[in-house]
Amino acid sequence: MTSTVKTLPAVSEAPGWIDLVKRKVDALRFGSVQIVIHEGRVTTVEATEKTRLPVLGAVADVTDSH
């Protein structure tokens, strides 16, 4: 019987995709970040941003809280 053990890299040796994910998350107000993996490797990092629109006829505060 053969077994394979995968070890994670140390934080200081982390691949560049981690920084990419952090930048995508920091850039979003509402949305999601999806990490696509093929054969154990990150191949794509996708960000989808959502824009919330006020409901017609409703009183809404559309000022940015940032």
Beta strands, then each sheet from edge to edge (+ up, - down):
strand 1: 31-38
strand 2: 41-49
sheet 1: 1+ 2-
end
